[in-house]
Amino acid sequence: MASPLSAVRFDAEGFMADRSQWTRGIAEELARQEGLDTLTDRHWAIIDFCRKAGDQTGHAPTLREITGGTGITTKELFGLFPKGPAKKVAKIAGLGKPEGCV
Amino acid sequence: MATENRKIAFICSKGDLDMAYPALIMGWAALGNGIDVTIFFTFWGLDLVTKKRVDRLEIAPLANTSFKISMMGLPTGNLGIPSILGIIPGMTAFATWFMKKKMKALKVPPVREYIEMLHDGGAKMYGCKMTVDMFGIQKDDFLPQIDGVVTASDFMDMTEGAQIVFI
């Protein structure tokens, strides 16, 4: 079976180049590459929020926008996406690198 | 990953409002990128992590050559705030209020909240033992997010292999 990523285009830093190509299957595959074998409802709450924010603003939300928008605490966010949630979440949600500083 | 994680450490030695933010902003960015963060607060930097001081940090226009009238949106170019105005009572409070307003508009959290975010994101934060002894600061004076009080030598041990930024 072909990988869901075979037709996906990435930029030089490994972020999806075209966020309209994104599917939930792609997200699961990208998450595996980031070391997350299973995505729970809490992961999806964050990813779904990021997708929505991406549709509205055209770019990935910052961590503080994620905690503010989902009600998920900073501690839980870092627990769900350990070792660098900012880049990880943006990557899995098929968005570019987050542009804000907070 | 088998490779050792990148580490960064900040030494915060200043308690002015403008000098509080660099380590907080960079530390938060580092955590977001999966880098281990340690912050050491020494001398005036302890103002950032003591309950009595953290919400009262200020920025003084007096003798600050970077302060320009144009920062308030007036087309005055490089015209500075004259030092004589800086000594008027209330100028420091005004500058502080103004900076806080600008930061809020950019959705930058206040220092107290930043310390909470850094702690929740996994940063380790310590007070400097010598300054704590000199200022007579008690454990209870610190924000609860502070991990302890350590000596300069402890800090060196903790930050082996880290990139160190002095502010």
Interface residues (C-beta under 8 A of the other chain):
Chain A: L63 R64 T73 T74 K75 F78 K83 G84 P85 A86 K87 K88 P98 C101 V102
Chain B: N5 I25 W28 A29 L31 G32 N33 G34 I35 K107 V108 P109 E116 M117 D120 G121 G122
